[in-house]
Amino acid sequence: MDSLILIKKEDIYPFYKSEYFFERMFRKYSYIFPINRSRKLAGLVADLMGDGHIQKHTSWRLDYTSKSKQELLRFEKELCSLFGIKGKIRPCTTNKYSKTFNYGVNVKPVALALHLCGAPKGAKVFQKFDIPSWILEDKEYFRAFIHRLFCCEGNVDYQKPAIELRMHKEKSIVSDGIKFFNKIKKYLKFYFDIITTNVFTGRSFSRKDGRETVEVRLKICRKEPVNKFVKEIDFPPQTSNKKRIFSILNGNL
């Protein structure tokens, strides 16, 4: 159905220097287009807002970072099912504090398409971005998006306890981060009747480059909202963490 089409080949054209280069790309990757709305696509957009990264230096490419190779293979499976391409896993040499891996994909039309679908480009801490309207307009797309975003950026606060989403924003665009989180708050209530705290800011951090970043935070507290979130969104997927959450629900909240 045309109503499901999100990206056509013509949408990619402005990113190529000439019609020759565009047509050469299309001959190789024609099977990618058109790109339709789907739960998998919504999940990939969230992955790239969380632990992923779209960049453009000499060419467009994307990376997804995790400590778990199993998680990188999950990402690969989702990406391959939509675009029929695979990348490569390599050690992340920029992280000095823990052993992580990057899943890299050097396919320009795929990185471009995901950017046009709503995934931000560049360092997300310095970028303004929003949840795409096509995701907000559909309950199942939003469910898939939130599931993956919380898997990347969520955690369980065992002192309260609560489920929390936390992201960092450069100080000058903290207000944009707050707007982003307020949409999450709004649509969790709208689609799933999950009540959250108000969005709030946490600690600030000084970077080596002198720029200051601030935590933007949102929590789901109390037994009923946490229980709804676990059932509706299925966070987190890891068996051990899931057992801990249910332990909290049954004994500590």
JOKAZI-V620907 format. One line per field, one symbol per residue. ss: DSSP state (A for helix, B for strand, O for the rest). psi: psi as a letter, one per 20 degrees, with the letter a starting at -180 (. if undefined). burial: 1 if it has 16 or more other ideal C-beta (glycine too) atoms within 10 Angstrom, else 0. A space follows every 10 residues. Layout:
ss->???
psi->???
burial->???
//
This chain:
ss->OAAABBBOAA AAAAAOOOAA AAAAAAAAAA AAOOBBOOAA AAAAAAAAAO OBBBBBOOOB BBBBBBOOAA AAAAAAAAAA AAAOOOOBBB BOOOOOOOOO BBBBBOOAAA AAAAAAOOOO BOOAAAOOOO OOAAAAOOAA AAAAAAAAAA AAABBBBOOO OBBBBBBBBB AAAAAAAAAA AAAAAAAAAA AAOOOOOOOB BBBBBBOOOO OBBBBBBBBB BOAAAAAAAA AAAOOOOOAA AAAAAAAAAA AAO
psi->phiipgprhh hhgijqhrhg hghgghhhkh ihqqpqqrhg ghhhggghhe jrppqoehrp rqqppqhphh hhhggggggh hhikqqbqpq qoiioiiror qpopomoghg ggghghiipq paohhjqprr pqhhghipgh ghghghghgh hgirrpoihg rrpqpprqqq hikhhghggg hhhggghhgg hjkoprrqpr qcqqqprhji qpqqppqpqo rqgghggggg gghlqrhpgg hghhghgghi hi.
burial->0000011010 1100110000 0100110010 0110101111 1111111111 1111000001 1111110000 1101110110 0110101000 0000000001 1110101111 1111101111 1001100010 1101110100 1111111111 1111010000 1111101111 0011011101 1001101100 1101010010 0000000000 0011111111 1000111111 0110110000 0001100100 000
//
